Amino acid sequence: MRPCLPARLVAAACICGWVLAGCSIAGRKGAPAPTPEIVPPPPANVDSTPDAIPRREPRSAHGNPPFYKVLGKRYVVLATADGYLERGVASWYGPTFHGESTSNGEKYNMYGMTAAHKTLPLPTYARVTNLKNGRSIVVRINDRGPFVSNRLIDLSYSAAAKLDMLKEGTTLVEVKALTVQEPDELTRSAELPPPSLYIQAGAFSDQRNAQRVLDRLHTGGLSSAFILAPPDGQPLLYRVRLGPISSVPEFDQLAAKLKALGYPDARLATD
């Protein structure tokens, strides 16, 4: 599911746009399906679609409330994208929303290099790396979503195609926010070696606390759990991880088991 508040509904939902801090971003669940524009066919070579190029832009007037609610859950929009780096599951959205308004009021173009994110400021430029095959792209985030459990970012058709994830529909990714002061991020290789992937249940400065969590996970049937000791010279943190994992279904399954055992904030981690 990808939420956005079409521009034609902004006035009705929030008379002054996003100036009301408690105003919610409307999702589309249960609403009539939008009538999409006539979608042009994909470009002959979608891999040749150029990446988004970061540039200085003002914060969008729409889509950036201090917080909002979707499906009963509260999301806080980040004050800045500086330093943002997260790993998780990417999905993509296509023809149903082509031509519809994104959360910042622009028209969604499934053949552009754009994306939706729950909390990053609009717009934000980000490098998205497919951790399964090493492919890497740069997108401009101008929309909100996805609000499906364990999903981190929703990519346009072209962005998903360049990451080679159209067929599966989802993949494990790293998302790093970019600024115009980071030219090295724009010129680095578009392909990186795929790393080993794990789920991290928690990180602890006290090894005894890490051991208690590990024992609980083993008792709960999660035999792949282990403690990653801190490397020499690094902060003293003992990380409890599970894996390695190789697919989104495996990530979802383990995340659900961890949540049932009382660890709802597990996240994707690399070696």
HELIX and SHEET records of a PDB file:
HELIX    1   1 ALA A    7  ALA A   13  1                                   7    
HELIX    2   2 VAL A   46  SER A   48  5                                   3    
HELIX    3   3 PRO A   95  PHE A   97  5                                   3    
HELIX    4   4 TYR A  157  LYS A  162  1                                   6    
HELIX    5   5 PRO A  183  THR A  187  1                                   5    
HELIX    6   6 GLN A  207  THR A  219  1                                  13    
HELIX    7   7 VAL A  248  ALA A  260  1                                  13    
SHEET    1   A 2 PHE A  67  VAL A  70  0                                        
SHEET    2   A 2 LYS A  73  VAL A  76 -1                                        
SHEET    1   B 7 LEU A  85  TRP A  92  0                                        
SHEET    2   B 7 ARG A 151  LEU A 155  1                                        
SHEET    3   B 7 THR A 114  HIS A 117 -1                                        
SHEET    4   B 7 SER A 136  ASP A 143  1                                        
SHEET    5   B 7 THR A 124  ASN A 130 -1                                        
SHEET    6   B 7 THR A 171  LEU A 178 -1                                        
SHEET    7   B 7 LEU A  85  TRP A  92 -1                                        
SHEET    1   C 4 ALA A 225  LEU A 228  0                                        
SHEET    2   C 4 TYR A 238  ILE A 245 -1                                        
SHEET    3   C 4 LEU A 197  PHE A 204 -1                                        
SHEET    4   C 4 ARG A 267  THR A 270 -1                                        
END                                                                             
